[in-house]
Amino acid sequence: MAAERGYIDAVIEPSHTRLEIRRALAMLADKEGSHGARKHLLMPL
């Protein structure tokens, strides 16, 4: 079962879905992503 293995963070009521999506997007709104240096360059052939 997925919940037993820790794959599920939370179970929410269907009526709270929009609220949870809004909260998640608000947390990500001002997040700045940083990419590390590339390990391999893609050279044109």
PQR file of N, CA, C, O and H, with PARSE charges and radii, in Angstrom:
ATOM      1  N   MET A   1       0.847  -1.179   0.000 -0.4000 1.5000
ATOM      2  CA  MET A   1       0.000   0.000   0.000 -0.0000 2.0000
ATOM      3  C   MET A   1       0.894   1.246   0.000  0.5500 1.7000
ATOM      4  O   MET A   1       1.909   1.288   0.695 -0.5500 1.4000
ATOM      5  N   ALA A   2       0.520   2.231  -0.764 -0.4000 1.5000
ATOM      6  CA  ALA A   2       1.344   3.427  -0.931 -0.0000 2.0000
ATOM      7  C   ALA A   2       1.498   4.220   0.367  0.5500 1.7000
ATOM      8  O   ALA A   2       2.575   4.747   0.647 -0.5500 1.4000
ATOM      9  H   ALA A   2      -0.305   2.197  -1.329  0.4000 1.0000
ATOM     10  N   ALA A   3       0.439   4.306   1.150 -0.4000 1.5000
ATOM     11  CA  ALA A   3       0.517   5.067   2.397 -0.0000 2.0000
ATOM     12  C   ALA A   3       1.478   4.403   3.386  0.5500 1.7000
ATOM     13  O   ALA A   3       2.197   5.091   4.111 -0.5500 1.4000
ATOM     14  H   ALA A   3      -0.436   3.878   0.923  0.4000 1.0000
ATOM     15  N   GLU A   4       1.488   3.084   3.414 -0.4000 1.5000
ATOM     16  CA  GLU A   4       2.390   2.373   4.321 -0.0000 2.0000
ATOM     17  C   GLU A   4       3.853   2.571   3.944  0.5500 1.7000
ATOM     18  O   GLU A   4       4.727   2.571   4.811 -0.5500 1.4000
ATOM     19  H   GLU A   4       0.904   2.526   2.825  0.4000 1.0000
ATOM     20  N   ARG A   5       4.116   2.737   2.669 -0.4000 1.5000
ATOM     21  CA  ARG A   5       5.491   2.904   2.188 -0.0000 2.0000
ATOM     22  C   ARG A   5       5.951   4.348   2.216  0.5500 1.7000
ATOM     23  O   ARG A   5       7.112   4.622   1.913 -0.5500 1.4000
ATOM     24  H   ARG A   5       3.406   2.737   1.965  0.4000 1.0000
ATOM     25  N   GLY A   6       5.082   5.279   2.569 -0.4000 1.5000
ATOM     26  CA  GLY A   6       5.462   6.678   2.680 -0.0000 2.0000
ATOM     27  C   GLY A   6       5.405   7.452   1.377  0.5500 1.7000
ATOM     28  O   GLY A   6       5.990   8.530   1.276 -0.5500 1.4000
ATOM     29  H   GLY A   6       4.139   5.057   2.815  0.4000 1.0000
ATOM     30  N   TYR A   7       4.703   6.918   0.366 -0.4000 1.5000
ATOM     31  CA  TYR A   7       4.600   7.605  -0.911 -0.0000 2.0000
ATOM     32  C   TYR A   7       3.570   8.723  -0.885  0.5500 1.7000
ATOM     33  O   TYR A   7       3.579   9.590  -1.759 -0.5500 1.4000
ATOM     34  H   TYR A   7       4.228   6.042   0.447  0.4000 1.0000
ATOM     35  N   ILE A   8       2.686   8.716   0.099 -0.4000 1.5000
ATOM     36  CA  ILE A   8       1.611   9.699   0.189 -0.0000 2.0000
ATOM     37  C   ILE A   8       1.909  10.640   1.346  0.5500 1.7000
ATOM     38  O   ILE A   8       2.128  10.204   2.476 -0.5500 1.4000
ATOM     39  H   ILE A   8       2.678   8.012   0.809  0.4000 1.0000
ATOM     40  N   ASP A   9       1.917  11.948   1.048 -0.4000 1.5000
ATOM     41  CA  ASP A   9       2.179  12.943   2.090 -0.0000 2.0000
ATOM     42  C   ASP A   9       0.943  13.235   2.930  0.5500 1.7000
ATOM     43  O   ASP A   9       1.028  13.379   4.150 -0.5500 1.4000
ATOM     44  H   ASP A   9       1.739  12.303   0.130  0.4000 1.0000
ATOM     45  N   ALA A  10      -0.208  13.320   2.263 -0.4000 1.5000
ATOM     46  CA  ALA A  10      -1.435  13.656   2.976 -0.0000 2.0000
ATOM     47  C   ALA A  10      -2.639  13.194   2.173  0.5500 1.7000
ATOM     48  O   ALA A  10      -2.568  13.034   0.955 -0.5500 1.4000
ATOM     49  H   ALA A  10      -0.277  13.202   1.273  0.4000 1.0000
ATOM     50  N   VAL A  11      -3.734  12.983   2.868 -0.4000 1.5000
ATOM     51  CA  VAL A  11      -5.009  12.678   2.234 -0.0000 2.0000
ATOM     52  C   VAL A  11      -5.924  13.843   2.557  0.5500 1.7000
ATOM     53  O   VAL A  11      -6.149  14.164   3.724 -0.5500 1.4000
ATOM     54  H   VAL A  11      -3.791  13.113   3.858  0.4000 1.0000
ATOM     55  N   ILE A  12      -6.454  14.481   1.508 -0.4000 1.5000
ATOM     56  CA  ILE A  12      -7.308  15.653   1.717 -0.0000 2.0000
ATOM     57  C   ILE A  12      -8.708  15.370   1.200  0.5500 1.7000
ATOM     58  O   ILE A  12      -8.913  14.511   0.342 -0.5500 1.4000
ATOM     59  H   ILE A  12      -6.272  14.220   0.560  0.4000 1.0000
ATOM     60  N   GLU A  13      -9.644  16.095   1.730 -0.4000 1.5000
ATOM     61  CA  GLU A  13     -11.027  15.994   1.272 -0.0000 2.0000
ATOM     62  C   GLU A  13     -11.126  16.628  -0.118  0.5500 1.7000
ATOM     63  O   GLU A  13     -10.449  17.619  -0.390 -0.5500 1.4000
ATOM     64  H   GLU A  13      -9.477  16.793   2.427  0.4000 1.0000
ATOM     65  N   PRO A  14     -11.948  16.078  -0.988 -0.5600 1.5000
ATOM     66  CA  PRO A  14     -12.106  16.668  -2.323  0.2800 2.0000
ATOM     67  C   PRO A  14     -12.517  18.147  -2.287  0.5500 1.7000
ATOM     68  O   PRO A  14     -12.137  18.920  -3.166 -0.5500 1.4000
ATOM     69  N   SER A  15     -13.269  18.523  -1.297 -0.4000 1.5000
ATOM     70  CA  SER A  15     -13.707  19.919  -1.205 -0.0000 2.0000
ATOM     71  C   SER A  15     -12.554  20.864  -0.850  0.5500 1.7000
ATOM     72  O   SER A  15     -12.697  22.077  -1.002 -0.5500 1.4000
ATOM     73  H   SER A  15     -13.577  17.895  -0.583  0.4000 1.0000
ATOM     74  N   HIS A  16     -11.424  20.342  -0.385 -0.4000 1.5000
ATOM     75  CA  HIS A  16     -10.273  21.170  -0.021 -0.0000 2.0000
ATOM     76  C   HIS A  16      -9.174  21.177  -1.093  0.5500 1.7000
ATOM     77  O   HIS A  16      -8.102  21.744  -0.883 -0.5500 1.4000
ATOM     78  H   HIS A  16     -11.308  19.356  -0.261  0.4000 1.0000
ATOM     79  N   THR A  17      -9.442  20.553  -2.226 -0.4000 1.5000
ATOM     80  CA  THR A  17      -8.423  20.420  -3.267 -0.0000 2.0000
ATOM     81  C   THR A  17      -7.933  21.774  -3.769  0.5500 1.7000
ATOM     82  O   THR A  17      -6.726  22.001  -3.852 -0.5500 1.4000
ATOM     83  H   THR A  17     -10.313  20.093  -2.397  0.4000 1.0000
ATOM     84  N   ARG A  18      -8.845  22.664  -4.099 -0.4000 1.5000
ATOM     85  CA  ARG A  18      -8.438  23.984  -4.614 -0.0000 2.0000
ATOM     86  C   ARG A  18      -7.603  24.743  -3.605  0.5500 1.7000
ATOM     87  O   ARG A  18      -6.613  25.375  -3.972 -0.5500 1.4000
ATOM     88  H   ARG A  18      -9.825  22.480  -4.031  0.4000 1.0000
ATOM     89  N   LEU A  19      -7.982  24.691  -2.352 -0.4000 1.5000
ATOM     90  CA  LEU A  19      -7.240  25.390  -1.316 -0.0000 2.0000
ATOM     91  C   LEU A  19      -5.819  24.843  -1.207  0.5500 1.7000
ATOM     92  O   LEU A  19      -4.868  25.614  -1.076 -0.5500 1.4000
ATOM     93  H   LEU A  19      -8.786  24.177  -2.054  0.4000 1.0000
ATOM     94  N   GLU A  20      -5.668  23.535  -1.259 -0.4000 1.5000
ATOM     95  CA  GLU A  20      -4.335  22.933  -1.169 -0.0000 2.0000
ATOM     96  C   GLU A  20      -3.478  23.282  -2.378  0.5500 1.7000
ATOM     97  O   GLU A  20      -2.275  23.506  -2.243 -0.5500 1.4000
ATOM     98  H   GLU A  20      -6.441  22.908  -1.366  0.4000 1.0000
ATOM     99  N   ILE A  21      -4.086  23.328  -3.556 -0.4000 1.5000
ATOM    100  CA  ILE A  21      -3.341  23.717  -4.756 -0.0000 2.0000
ATOM    101  C   ILE A  21      -2.900  25.172  -4.654  0.5500 1.7000
ATOM    102  O   ILE A  21      -1.768  25.501  -5.009 -0.5500 1.4000
ATOM    103  H   ILE A  21      -5.063  23.145  -3.666  0.4000 1.0000
ATOM    104  N   ARG A  22      -3.774  26.041  -4.175 -0.4000 1.5000
ATOM    105  CA  ARG A  22      -3.409  27.455  -3.993 -0.0000 2.0000
ATOM    106  C   ARG A  22      -2.259  27.601  -3.012  0.5500 1.7000
ATOM    107  O   ARG A  22      -1.343  28.390  -3.244 -0.5500 1.4000
ATOM    108  H   ARG A  22      -4.694  25.775  -3.887  0.4000 1.0000
ATOM    109  N   ARG A  23      -2.297  26.856  -1.925 -0.4000 1.5000
ATOM    110  CA  ARG A  23      -1.214  26.925  -0.937 -0.0000 2.0000
ATOM    111  C   ARG A  23       0.115  26.470  -1.537  0.5500 1.7000
ATOM    112  O   ARG A  23       1.152  27.096  -1.318 -0.5500 1.4000
ATOM    113  H   ARG A  23      -3.042  26.216  -1.736  0.4000 1.0000
ATOM    114  N   ALA A  24       0.072  25.386  -2.286 -0.4000 1.5000
ATOM    115  CA  ALA A  24       1.298  24.863  -2.897 -0.0000 2.0000
ATOM    116  C   ALA A  24       1.864  25.847  -3.910  0.5500 1.7000
ATOM    117  O   ALA A  24       3.074  26.072  -3.940 -0.5500 1.4000
ATOM    118  H   ALA A  24      -0.771  24.878  -2.463  0.4000 1.0000
ATOM    119  N   LEU A  25       1.012  26.435  -4.738 -0.4000 1.5000
ATOM    120  CA  LEU A  25       1.486  27.396  -5.729 -0.0000 2.0000
ATOM    121  C   LEU A  25       2.000  28.674  -5.077  0.5500 1.7000
ATOM    122  O   LEU A  25       2.952  29.281  -5.568 -0.5500 1.4000
ATOM    123  H   LEU A  25       0.029  26.252  -4.714  0.4000 1.0000
ATOM    124  N   ALA A  26       1.384  29.082  -3.985 -0.4000 1.5000
ATOM    125  CA  ALA A  26       1.855  30.276  -3.278 -0.0000 2.0000
ATOM    126  C   ALA A  26       3.249  30.041  -2.699  0.5500 1.7000
ATOM    127  O   ALA A  26       4.073  30.955  -2.684 -0.5500 1.4000
ATOM    128  H   ALA A  26       0.611  28.589  -3.586  0.4000 1.0000
ATOM    129  N   MET A  27       3.516  28.834  -2.228 -0.4000 1.5000
ATOM    130  CA  MET A  27       4.850  28.525  -1.705 -0.0000 2.0000
ATOM    131  C   MET A  27       5.895  28.566  -2.807  0.5500 1.7000
ATOM    132  O   MET A  27       7.050  28.908  -2.552 -0.5500 1.4000
ATOM    133  H   MET A  27       2.846  28.092  -2.240  0.4000 1.0000
ATOM    134  N   LEU A  28       5.507  28.222  -4.023 -0.4000 1.5000
ATOM    135  CA  LEU A  28       6.449  28.175  -5.132 -0.0000 2.0000
ATOM    136  C   LEU A  28       6.538  29.482  -5.920  0.5500 1.7000
ATOM    137  O   LEU A  28       7.398  29.617  -6.790 -0.5500 1.4000
ATOM    138  H   LEU A  28       4.569  27.943  -4.229  0.4000 1.0000
ATOM    139  N   ALA A  29       5.671  30.435  -5.629 -0.4000 1.5000
ATOM    140  CA  ALA A  29       5.575  31.652  -6.434 -0.0000 2.0000
ATOM    141  C   ALA A  29       6.890  32.424  -6.515  0.5500 1.7000
ATOM    142  O   ALA A  29       7.252  32.891  -7.595 -0.5500 1.4000
ATOM    143  H   ALA A  29       4.972  30.325  -4.922  0.4000 1.0000
ATOM    144  N   ASP A  30       7.600  32.569  -5.425 -0.4000 1.5000
ATOM    145  CA  ASP A  30       8.829  33.354  -5.443 -0.0000 2.0000
ATOM    146  C   ASP A  30      10.076  32.488  -5.273  0.5500 1.7000
ATOM    147  O   ASP A  30      11.127  32.974  -4.856 -0.5500 1.4000
ATOM    148  H   ASP A  30       7.306  32.190  -4.547  0.4000 1.0000
ATOM    149  N   LYS A  31       9.950  31.224  -5.594 -0.4000 1.5000
ATOM    150  CA  LYS A  31      11.094  30.326  -5.509 -0.0000 2.0000
ATOM    151  C   LYS A  31      12.002  30.553  -6.709  0.5500 1.7000
ATOM    152  O   LYS A  31      11.538  30.659  -7.844 -0.5500 1.4000
ATOM    153  H   LYS A  31       9.096  30.829  -5.932  0.4000 1.0000
ATOM    154  N   GLU A  32      13.280  30.623  -6.445 -0.4000 1.5000
ATOM    155  CA  GLU A  32      14.245  30.779  -7.514 -0.0000 2.0000
ATOM    156  C   GLU A  32      15.020  29.483  -7.661  0.5500 1.7000
ATOM    157  O   GLU A  32      15.629  28.991  -6.711 -0.5500 1.4000
ATOM    158  H   GLU A  32      13.657  30.537  -5.523  0.4000 1.0000
ATOM    159  N   GLY A  33      14.988  28.954  -8.839 -0.4000 1.5000
ATOM    160  CA  GLY A  33      15.698  27.714  -9.088 -0.0000 2.0000
ATOM    161  C   GLY A  33      17.134  27.988  -9.505  0.5500 1.7000
ATOM    162  O   GLY A  33      17.408  28.932 -10.246 -0.5500 1.4000
ATOM    163  H   GLY A  33      14.494  29.354  -9.611  0.4000 1.0000
ATOM    164  N   SER A  34      18.031  27.169  -9.031 -0.4000 1.5000
ATOM    165  CA  SER A  34      19.421  27.296  -9.453 -0.0000 2.0000
ATOM    166  C   SER A  34      19.873  25.940  -9.957  0.5500 1.7000
ATOM    167  O   SER A  34      19.698  24.917  -9.295 -0.5500 1.4000
ATOM    168  H   SER A  34      17.808  26.402  -8.429  0.4000 1.0000
ATOM    169  N   HIS A  35      20.444  25.956 -11.117 -0.4000 1.5000
ATOM    170  CA  HIS A  35      20.925  24.725 -11.721 -0.0000 2.0000
ATOM    171  C   HIS A  35      22.432  24.660 -11.521  0.5500 1.7000
ATOM    172  O   HIS A  35      23.138  25.653 -11.696 -0.5500 1.4000
ATOM    173  H   HIS A  35      20.586  26.787 -11.655  0.4000 1.0000
ATOM    174  N   GLY A  36      22.899  23.512 -11.163 -0.4000 1.5000
ATOM    175  CA  GLY A  36      24.323  23.311 -10.998 -0.0000 2.0000
ATOM    176  C   GLY A  36      25.020  23.258 -12.350  0.5500 1.7000
ATOM    177  O   GLY A  36      24.377  23.309 -13.398 -0.5500 1.4000
ATOM    178  H   GLY A  36      22.325  22.706 -11.021  0.4000 1.0000
ATOM    179  N   ALA A  37      26.311  23.159 -12.310 -0.4000 1.5000
ATOM    180  CA  ALA A  37      27.082  23.071 -13.545 -0.0000 2.0000
ATOM    181  C   ALA A  37      26.739  21.775 -14.265  0.5500 1.7000
ATOM    182  O   ALA A  37      26.461  20.755 -13.634 -0.5500 1.4000
ATOM    183  H   ALA A  37      26.834  23.118 -11.458  0.4000 1.0000
ATOM    184  N   ARG A  38      26.763  21.826 -15.572 -0.4000 1.5000
ATOM    185  CA  ARG A  38      26.465  20.626 -16.359 -0.0000 2.0000
ATOM    186  C   ARG A  38      27.593  19.625 -16.231  0.5500 1.7000
ATOM    187  O   ARG A  38      28.769  19.983 -16.177 -0.5500 1.4000
ATOM    188  H   ARG A  38      26.989  22.654 -16.085  0.4000 1.0000
ATOM    189  N   LYS A  39      27.212  18.378 -16.184 -0.4000 1.5000
ATOM    190  CA  LYS A  39      28.222  17.322 -16.120 -0.0000 2.0000
ATOM    191  C   LYS A  39      28.739  17.004 -17.522  0.5500 1.7000
ATOM    192  O   LYS A  39      29.919  16.709 -17.709 -0.5500 1.4000
ATOM    193  H   LYS A  39      26.256  18.086 -16.228  0.4000 1.0000
ATOM    194  N   HIS A  40      27.838  17.070 -18.501 -0.4000 1.5000
ATOM    195  CA  HIS A  40      28.217  16.706 -19.864 -0.0000 2.0000
ATOM    196  C   HIS A  40      27.685  17.785 -20.818  0.5500 1.7000
ATOM    197  O   HIS A  40      26.526  18.189 -20.731 -0.5500 1.4000
ATOM    198  H   HIS A  40      26.879  17.311 -18.349  0.4000 1.0000
ATOM    199  N   LEU A  41      28.522  18.229 -21.698 -0.4000 1.5000
ATOM    200  CA  LEU A  41      28.089  19.178 -22.712 -0.0000 2.0000
ATOM    201  C   LEU A  41      27.516  18.417 -23.896  0.5500 1.7000
ATOM    202  O   LEU A  41      28.052  17.389 -24.309 -0.5500 1.4000
ATOM    203  H   LEU A  41      29.465  17.901 -21.769  0.4000 1.0000
ATOM    204  N   LEU A  42      26.431  18.930 -24.430 -0.4000 1.5000
ATOM    205  CA  LEU A  42      25.847  18.326 -25.613 -0.0000 2.0000
ATOM    206  C   LEU A  42      26.458  19.020 -26.829  0.5500 1.7000
ATOM    207  O   LEU A  42      26.085  20.146 -27.157 -0.5500 1.4000
ATOM    208  H   LEU A  42      25.996  19.765 -24.095  0.4000 1.0000
ATOM    209  N   MET A  43      27.368  18.366 -27.475 -0.4000 1.5000
ATOM    210  CA  MET A  43      28.056  18.938 -28.620 -0.0000 2.0000
ATOM    211  C   MET A  43      27.257  18.622 -29.892  0.5500 1.7000
ATOM    212  O   MET A  43      26.795  17.494 -30.068 -0.5500 1.4000
ATOM    213  H   MET A  43      27.670  17.451 -27.208  0.4000 1.0000
ATOM    214  N   PRO A  44      27.095  19.614 -30.778 -0.5600 1.5000
ATOM    215  CA  PRO A  44      26.405  19.308 -32.036  0.2800 2.0000
ATOM    216  C   PRO A  44      27.239  18.366 -32.885  0.5500 1.7000
ATOM    217  O   PRO A  44      28.463  18.480 -32.940 -0.5500 1.4000
ATOM    218  N   LEU A  45      26.574  17.449 -33.537 -0.4000 1.5000
ATOM    219  CA  LEU A  45      27.290  16.467 -34.368 -0.0000 2.0000
ATOM    220  C   LEU A  45      27.342  16.886 -35.803  0.5500 1.7000
ATOM    221  O   LEU A  45      27.906  16.174 -36.634 -0.5500 1.4000
ATOM    222  H   LEU A  45      25.580  17.356 -33.492  0.4000 1.0000
TER
END
